Amino acid sequence: MADPWNIIKELESDNSRLFKEAIVEKNLQSIVFQEGLSMCLDPLVTFGVKQVPEHNSHGKGLDWNTFKESVNLMINREKTGHAARDLIIELMEKSTEIQWSNWYRRILIKDLRCGVSQKTVNNVAKKIDIDFRVPVFSCMLAHDGAKHPKKIKGDCLVEYKYDGVRVIAIVKNGKATLYSRNGKIFNNFPHIESSLSKKQFNNLVFDGEVMSDDFQALMKQVYRKSGAETDDAYLALFDMLPLKEFNVGKSKLNSLDRRNELNNLSIDFDNVIKLVNFEVINFDDDEGQNQFAVMNKEALEKGFEGLMIKPCDNFYECKRSHAWLKIKPFIEVTLKIINIQEGTGKHEGKLGAFQVEGEDDGKFFSLSVGSGLTDDDREKFWSLKDKLIGRLIEIRADAITKSIEGEFYSLRFPRFKNFRGFEKDEKI
């Protein structure tokens, strides 16, 4: 089999997906190639270094086992700081230029730069039926609670849903590494890393949202490798579990027990780390329903993205799970139809949008509503357009906004709900 650095060179020569898969398939039986792919593509394997020099020496060659043994010292944090830097330089000086540039260095920077991903490698491995897979990073994701109302029952943790950047913080050997929900390493929150880089947090995984007063600026900076101005950012935590359980893909403790464990750990947090507040609500009684209604209203008023509902007796799973349900608060207004606009394109000859206006809760609104309508609705309402002028309709939206002119109010993402006074499916 070819040397790994030559395999990478060949992979760079053609952008075709099928070509790359064929090259990987031809070489994936190589144990050295497998080990290098795992080291590079497994997001949980980190070296604790941010700068890896380009080749500038005349090395005679570096064998794989020597490289592997050396970088394992960095993976296990037996070599850090200047010692790690010196080790990397030593490895570079022993390597030939092509070894270093096409293989060893790319492993250390966690980027093969040849268009091959975890998915590519694992698909090929499955195809040729070999016992090898690159670990795929995954965390817990929520379903839309509005689509699963029957699952909202019993005692649940209810949290405000923050509108930030999802971050999974993993602490190993006293050093925290921050990941995106897809396993991409964030390098630009050193103050948050430092806050979690404590021995008492070893082998723990923290789940939360990075927040900033200037969200738009945060989003622009979040993936930059340097120069990010995120000093005001903080990490709002809502969950934790041991690293061993995270790697397995499921927690042993239920939602409430994990939150209690997180609360116990918070004594060692500083002001960079905060906890997302929660309430335990029983959705099976009227008191709980009223409590939820109040919290839902407060979420909107306080500018949160919505609410998270987590049954107390469910577990953390590294996948999209019904154990977490997201509820986004909405507002409803009732406004009068003053005009009906014909659609364009595929909606030509059908209703395009209602032009509506009127006063609701002391605010005067004027806007168009073209979402929330089925094709059948558009045909039916267009045929009845003359009868609908003056009718009142209920509209759902995510938020109240000001018009561009500032003369009246509008709505963000307005959606038609129904006609005021008409039951669902009742004929007009």
C-alpha positions, 0 to 999 in steps of 0.5 A: 500500500502507498505511504499515507502522505502520497495517498493524501497527495492523490486525494488532492488531485481530483475533486470528484467524490467517487474518485476520493471514495475509490482512493480511500477504499483502495488504502483503508486496509492499512493500519497506519492509514486508519490510525492517522485518520482516527487521530485527525478526524476524531474531534475528541482527540486533541493535542493542546497546541494551536500553532504547528510550523511549516516544514523548514528542515531536511529531515531523513524521514520519521516512522509512524510509530515514533510519531504516534508515541510522541503525539500520544504524550500531547494527547495525554497532556504529558507534554504541554506548553513549551515542551509540546512545542519543542517536541513538534519541532523535533518531529518536524526536523526528523520528517521529510518535507512531504511526510510533514506537509502532507501527513504529520502536520495535517494530523496535528492541525486536525485538517487533512485538506483533501476533501475527506471527512468522517462520513467519507471514511465511515461510508467506505468502511461500511461498504467494504465491511471492515471493523473500523470507524472514525468516531462521530461527534454527537450531542443531544438535540431537541424535537419541536414540542409543538409537533409532539404535544402528547409527550409533554406530561408529568414532571418536567424541567422547564428552562428558558431557551437561550439564543446563543451558540451551542457549546460542548465543553469537555475537560480532560487532564485538567484542560477544557476544550470547547466544541460546536454541536457538530464537533468543530473545535472553538479556539476563540473563547480562551477565558471560558476554557480557562474557567473550566480547566480545573482538576475537579472538572476532569472527565466531565462534559458540560453542555450549554450556550455561549452568550454575548450582549452583541449576538451578531458580533459573536456570530461573526467572530465565533469560528475565527481562529484568532483575533476574536473579540469575545471577552464579554462572552459567557457560558450558560450551562444547562447540563453535564455528564461524565465523559465516559457516558458521553462517549457511550452516548447515554447518561446514567442519571436522569435529567433532574439528578444531572441538574442537581449534580451541575448545581453542586459543581457550580460552587467552583464556577466564576462569573464566566460560567452561569447556570440556566435557571429551571423550574420543575412543572407538573403538566398533568395538573392545572397548577402546572399548566398555569405555571407553564403559561406564565413562564412561556409569557415571560420567555417572550417578554425577556427576549428568550428564544423559547422554552425547553421541556425535559421530562425529569426521569429521562436521560441524556442521549447523544442524538435528537431525542424526544426527551428534549422538546423545544417550545418557541413562544409566539404571539397572536393578534387579530387583524382585519383583511383590507386587501387580498393579493394574488400570488406569483409563480406557482401561486398565480391565480391563487391567494398570495397574501392577505393585506391586514391592518388594525389595532391589537393590545394598543398597537396599530399593525399593518402588514402582509400575511402569506405564510401558514396557508395550504395550496387548497387554502389559497385556491379556496380563499381566492375564489371567495376573495370578495367575501373575505374583505373586512373579515378578521383573522388570527395571526401567529408570529414570533415577535412584534416589530416596527415598520421600516417607516416606524409609523406602525407595528409589524410582525416577524414571521407572521403566519395565518392561523384561522378566521376569527370565530370559525372553528377548524375545518368549518366551511366559510 
